[in-house]
């Protein structure tokens, strides 16, 4: 979780995340993401985050998608 869009962007463009992302398509058979704002002081539960991913997420490109990923399941 990040405090603001700038912090999220800094994470995405730096360090280990930046080094790993070009390899994602070859490493994974499924990958998905969701971006949403959360106003509470506590992080959302795993169940809430999973629900957001399932209902609002999108899949990322992978070289060898699983059947579920190829069907667009996030």
C-alpha positions as CSV (number, residue, x, y, z in Angstrom):
1,X,0.0,0.0,0.0
2,X,1.2,3.5,-0.8
3,X,0.2,6.8,0.7
4,X,-0.3,8.6,-2.6
5,X,0.0,8.1,-6.4
6,X,3.6,9.6,-6.3
7,X,4.8,7.0,-3.9
8,X,3.2,4.2,-6.0
9,X,4.9,5.5,-9.1
10,X,8.3,5.8,-7.3
11,X,7.9,2.1,-6.3
12,X,6.9,1.0,-9.8
13,X,9.8,2.8,-11.5
14,X,12.6,2.0,-9.0
15,X,14.6,-0.8,-7.4
16,X,13.7,-4.4,-7.4
17,X,10.2,-3.8,-9.0
18,X,11.7,-2.1,-12.0
19,X,14.3,-4.9,-12.4
20,X,11.7,-7.7,-12.1
21,X,8.9,-6.3,-14.3
22,X,10.6,-7.0,-17.7
23,X,10.9,-10.6,-16.7
24,X,7.3,-11.0,-15.5
25,X,5.9,-12.3,-18.9
26,X,8.5,-15.1,-19.0
27,X,8.3,-16.1,-15.4
28,X,4.5,-16.2,-14.8
29,X,1.6,-18.0,-16.4
30,X,-0.9,-15.6,-14.6
31,X,-0.5,-12.0,-13.6
32,X,-3.1,-9.4,-12.7
33,X,-3.4,-6.1,-11.0
34,X,-5.9,-3.6,-9.7
35,X,-5.5,0.0,-8.6
36,X,-7.9,1.4,-6.1
37,X,-8.1,4.1,-3.4
38,X,-8.7,3.2,0.2
39,X,-9.6,5.9,2.7
40,X,-9.4,3.9,5.9
41,X,-6.4,4.0,8.3
42,X,-6.1,0.2,8.2
43,X,-5.3,-1.8,5.1
44,X,-8.2,-3.6,3.4
45,X,-8.5,-7.3,4.4
46,X,-7.2,-9.9,2.0
47,X,-10.8,-10.8,1.2
48,X,-11.6,-7.2,0.3
49,X,-8.4,-6.9,-1.9
50,X,-9.2,-10.2,-3.6
51,X,-12.8,-9.0,-4.3
52,X,-11.4,-5.8,-5.9
53,X,-9.0,-7.8,-8.0
54,X,-11.7,-10.1,-9.2
55,X,-14.2,-7.4,-10.0
56,X,-12.1,-4.5,-11.1
57,X,-8.7,-6.0,-11.9
58,X,-7.1,-6.6,-15.3
59,X,-4.7,-9.3,-16.5
60,X,-1.1,-8.5,-17.5
61,X,0.5,-10.0,-20.6
62,X,2.3,-13.3,-20.0
63,X,4.1,-15.4,-22.6
64,X,2.6,-18.8,-21.6
65,X,-0.9,-18.0,-20.1
66,X,-2.7,-20.6,-18.0
67,X,-6.2,-21.5,-19.3
68,X,-7.8,-19.2,-16.7
69,X,-5.5,-16.3,-17.6
70,X,-6.2,-16.8,-21.3
71,X,-10.0,-16.6,-20.5
72,X,-9.4,-13.2,-18.9
73,X,-9.9,-14.2,-15.3
74,X,-8.0,-11.8,-13.0
